[in-house]
């Protein structure tokens, strides 16, 4: 049996400039092994599978796989899968708002000028120990005194957030992949001044390193951007509305729009289908 399939570019600022996600529709008949095998085969950061919801408040259920494992939540797969579901004729129960069921629970996606997810609660937050700071510095190939601040911002994938002196320090990183020891590290630095963007300036440069998930560097990362937004806006380091850049080291030009509305962090970006067809996933 074949399935409808879309590959959606998420958080791009032009053609082929964001992070692609593979989306398989009507995947209720697939086994976990089939899903995991297809995710390994696509070798994208994430591959997702749309299923019928089991929660009465959800429009659909989503399973999210990296090449290495299944995740309870991830950002760019959430927006890309919402785009694919809508494009295939899905109609949300509440106009203007999608509700996704996933391993992290229910995630709201606002349908407006651009799709924007509401950041789920953090599973782990708070300061980072001196021991972990030393591990992080070794993995990033820097001295601990180059880390301005660090915080656990785990909303599913396991992120620890690291703030460096500025965007240039983020761009200059040359990680030591052998030293990560299971860490998933998101690094951010402020632009001085911001890069000019239509409708606003880019204030933050971001990179995401997660070799334990089968991805060395992720091009553009919604879950990390959500956690960074919760952390850095709450501490006053960033305003309640800003644009972050990600992906330059991988020759991408990702742009992530972060807004805090009534205390809720929303992470949005452009979505565009690049491939559409059918896929045969028979064992």
C-alpha positions as CSV (number, residue, x, y, z in Angstrom):
1,X,0.0,0.0,0.0
2,X,1.4,3.4,-0.9
3,X,0.9,6.6,1.1
4,X,0.6,10.3,0.1
5,X,3.8,12.1,0.9
6,X,5.1,15.6,1.1
7,X,8.5,17.2,1.7
8,X,8.0,20.6,3.3
9,X,10.6,23.3,3.7
10,X,10.2,25.0,7.0
11,X,11.6,28.4,8.3
12,X,13.1,29.3,4.9
13,X,13.6,32.8,3.7
14,X,13.4,31.8,0.0
15,X,13.5,28.6,-2.1
16,X,15.4,25.6,-0.4
17,X,16.7,27.8,2.4
18,X,15.1,26.3,5.5
19,X,14.8,22.8,7.0
20,X,13.0,20.1,5.1
21,X,10.7,17.6,6.9
22,X,9.3,14.4,5.3
23,X,5.6,14.0,6.0
24,X,3.7,10.7,5.4
25,X,-0.1,11.0,5.4
26,X,-2.7,8.5,6.7
27,X,0.0,6.4,8.4
28,X,-2.2,4.5,10.9
29,X,-1.4,1.2,9.2
30,X,2.4,1.5,9.6
31,X,4.4,-0.1,12.3
32,X,7.0,1.6,14.4
33,X,9.7,-0.3,12.6
34,X,8.5,0.9,9.2
35,X,8.4,4.5,10.4
36,X,11.9,4.3,11.9
37,X,13.2,2.6,8.7
38,X,11.8,5.4,6.5
39,X,13.3,8.1,8.8
40,X,16.7,6.4,8.5
41,X,16.3,6.2,4.7
42,X,15.3,9.9,4.3
43,X,18.2,10.9,6.6
44,X,16.5,14.2,7.2
45,X,16.6,15.8,10.6
46,X,13.0,14.6,11.1
47,X,10.4,12.5,9.3
48,X,6.8,12.6,10.5
49,X,3.7,10.5,10.2
50,X,0.1,11.8,10.4
51,X,-2.4,9.6,12.2
52,X,-5.9,9.8,13.5
53,X,-6.0,11.5,16.9
54,X,-6.8,9.6,20.1
55,X,-7.5,12.7,22.1
56,X,-10.9,14.3,21.5
57,X,-9.4,17.8,21.5
58,X,-6.8,17.1,18.7
59,X,-7.2,17.5,15.0
60,X,-4.6,14.9,14.2
61,X,-1.8,12.8,15.9
62,X,1.8,13.1,14.9
63,X,4.8,10.8,15.4
64,X,8.2,12.3,14.9
65,X,11.4,10.4,14.1
66,X,15.0,11.4,13.7
67,X,17.4,9.0,11.9
68,X,18.3,7.8,15.4
69,X,15.1,7.8,17.5
70,X,11.6,8.9,18.0
71,X,11.0,12.4,19.6
72,X,8.0,13.4,21.8
73,X,8.1,16.9,20.2
74,X,10.0,18.9,17.6
75,X,9.3,22.4,16.2
76,X,10.0,22.4,12.4
77,X,8.3,19.0,12.0
78,X,5.2,20.4,13.8
79,X,4.9,23.4,11.4
80,X,5.8,21.3,8.3
81,X,3.2,18.6,9.2
82,X,0.6,21.2,9.9
83,X,1.2,22.7,6.5
84,X,1.0,19.3,4.8
85,X,-2.2,18.4,6.7
86,X,-3.9,21.7,5.7
87,X,-2.7,21.4,2.1
88,X,-4.2,17.9,1.9
89,X,-7.6,19.3,2.8
90,X,-7.6,19.1,6.6
91,X,-10.0,21.5,8.4
92,X,-9.3,22.3,12.0
93,X,-12.2,21.9,14.5
94,X,-11.5,25.5,15.6
95,X,-11.0,27.9,12.7
96,X,-7.6,29.5,12.8
97,X,-6.1,27.0,15.3
98,X,-4.8,23.5,14.8
99,X,-4.3,21.2,17.7
100,X,-1.6,18.5,17.3
101,X,-1.5,15.5,19.5
102,X,2.1,14.1,20.0
103,X,4.3,12.5,22.6
104,X,4.6,15.8,24.5
105,X,0.8,16.2,24.7
106,X,-1.3,18.7,22.8
107,X,0.4,21.5,20.9
108,X,-1.5,24.4,19.4
109,X,-0.5,25.8,16.0
110,X,-1.9,29.2,15.0
111,X,-2.9,29.6,11.4
112,X,-2.3,33.2,10.3
113,X,0.1,35.2,8.2
114,X,2.5,32.3,8.9
115,X,2.1,29.1,10.9
116,X,3.2,29.5,14.5
117,X,3.4,26.9,17.3
118,X,2.8,27.6,20.9
119,X,5.9,26.5,22.9
120,X,5.0,23.5,25.1
121,X,6.0,23.5,28.8
122,X,9.7,22.7,29.5
123,X,10.3,19.2,30.8
124,X,13.6,20.4,32.4
125,X,14.7,23.9,33.2
126,X,17.0,25.7,35.5
127,X,20.7,26.4,35.9
128,X,23.5,24.1,34.5
129,X,26.0,22.6,36.9
130,X,29.7,23.4,36.8
131,X,30.4,19.8,35.7
132,X,27.9,20.1,32.8
133,X,29.3,23.5,31.8
134,X,32.8,21.9,31.5
135,X,31.3,19.1,29.3
136,X,29.5,21.7,27.1
137,X,32.7,23.8,26.7
138,X,34.7,20.7,25.7
139,X,32.0,19.7,23.1
140,X,31.9,23.2,21.7
141,X,35.7,23.5,21.6
142,X,35.8,26.6,23.8
143,X,36.8,27.7,27.3
144,X,34.1,27.8,30.0
145,X,34.7,31.5,30.5
146,X,33.5,32.1,26.9
147,X,30.0,30.9,28.0
148,X,28.0,34.0,29.1
149,X,25.1,32.0,30.5
150,X,23.6,28.5,30.2
151,X,20.2,27.1,31.1
152,X,18.3,23.8,30.6
153,X,15.5,24.4,28.1
154,X,14.4,20.8,27.4
155,X,10.9,20.6,25.8
156,X,11.4,17.1,24.5
157,X,14.7,16.7,22.5
158,X,16.9,17.4,25.5
159,X,18.1,20.9,24.8
160,X,20.6,22.8,27.0
161,X,20.8,26.5,25.9
162,X,24.1,28.3,25.8
163,X,24.6,32.0,25.4
164,X,27.9,33.3,23.9
165,X,29.2,36.9,23.7
166,X,27.8,37.6,20.3
167,X,26.7,36.2,16.9
168,X,30.3,36.1,15.6
169,X,31.2,33.7,18.4
170,X,28.4,31.4,17.5
171,X,29.4,31.4,13.8
172,X,33.0,30.6,14.7
173,X,32.3,27.4,16.6
174,X,34.0,24.2,15.5
175,X,32.5,21.5,17.7
176,X,34.3,18.4,18.8
177,X,31.7,15.7,17.9
178,X,33.5,13.0,20.0
179,X,33.0,15.0,23.2
180,X,29.2,15.5,23.2
181,X,28.5,12.4,25.3
182,X,24.7,12.5,24.7
183,X,24.4,16.3,25.0
184,X,22.0,18.3,22.7
185,X,23.3,21.8,22.7
186,X,21.7,25.0,21.4
187,X,23.9,28.0,21.1
188,X,22.9,31.6,20.7
189,X,24.5,35.0,20.4
190,X,23.1,38.5,19.8
191,X,23.8,40.4,16.5
192,X,25.4,43.8,16.8
193,X,23.7,45.5,15.0
194,X,20.9,43.3,13.7
195,X,20.8,42.0,10.2
196,X,18.2,44.0,8.2
197,X,15.1,42.0,7.4
198,X,11.8,43.1,5.9
199,X,9.5,43.7,8.8
200,X,12.3,43.7,11.4
201,X,15.9,43.0,12.3
202,X,17.5,39.7,13.0
203,X,18.6,39.9,16.7
204,X,19.8,36.4,17.4
205,X,22.1,33.9,15.7
206,X,21.4,30.3,16.6
207,X,23.1,26.9,16.0
208,X,21.8,23.5,17.1
209,X,24.1,20.5,17.7
210,X,22.6,17.1,18.4
211,X,24.9,14.2,17.2
212,X,23.2,11.8,19.6
213,X,20.0,12.0,17.5
214,X,21.8,11.1,14.4
215,X,22.2,14.8,13.4
216,X,25.4,16.7,13.8
217,X,24.1,20.2,13.2
218,X,20.4,20.8,12.5
219,X,19.7,23.5,9.9
220,X,16.8,25.3,11.6
221,X,15.3,24.1,14.9
222,X,11.8,25.1,16.2
223,X,12.0,23.3,19.5
224,X,15.3,24.9,20.3
225,X,14.1,28.3,19.2
226,X,11.0,27.8,21.5
227,X,13.2,27.0,24.5
228,X,15.6,29.9,23.8
229,X,12.6,32.3,23.4
230,X,11.2,31.2,26.8
231,X,14.6,31.7,28.5
232,X,15.9,34.8,26.9
233,X,12.7,36.8,26.8
234,X,12.0,36.0,30.5
235,X,15.5,37.2,31.5
236,X,15.1,40.4,29.5
237,X,17.9,39.7,27.1
238,X,15.5,39.8,24.1
239,X,12.3,41.7,23.5
240,X,9.0,40.0,23.3
241,X,9.1,40.0,19.5
242,X,12.2,39.3,17.4
243,X,13.6,37.3,14.5
244,X,16.3,34.7,14.8
245,X,18.7,33.5,12.1
246,X,19.9,29.9,11.9
247,X,21.5,27.6,9.3
248,X,24.3,29.8,7.8
249,X,27.0,27.3,8.7
250,X,25.1,24.8,6.5
251,X,24.4,27.3,3.7
252,X,20.8,27.7,4.7
253,X,19.1,31.0,5.5
254,X,16.5,30.1,8.1
255,X,14.5,32.8,9.8
256,X,12.4,32.1,12.9
257,X,9.8,34.6,14.2
258,X,9.4,34.5,18.0
259,X,6.6,36.4,19.7
260,X,5.4,36.4,23.3
261,X,1.6,36.9,23.5
262,X,0.0,37.0,26.9
263,X,3.0,35.2,28.4
264,X,2.9,32.4,25.7
265,X,5.9,32.0,23.4
266,X,5.0,31.5,19.8
267,X,7.5,30.3,17.2
268,X,6.6,30.8,13.5
269,X,8.1,30.7,10.1
270,X,7.4,30.2,6.4
271,X,6.4,26.7,5.1
272,X,6.4,25.5,1.5
273,X,5.9,22.1,-0.1
274,X,8.9,21.2,-2.3
275,X,8.1,17.6,-3.1
276,X,4.7,15.9,-3.4
277,X,3.8,12.3,-4.5
278,X,3.4,8.8,-3.1
279,X,5.7,6.5,-1.2
280,X,5.8,2.7,-0.9
281,X,6.8,1.7,2.7
282,X,6.1,-2.0,2.5
283,X,8.7,-4.1,4.3
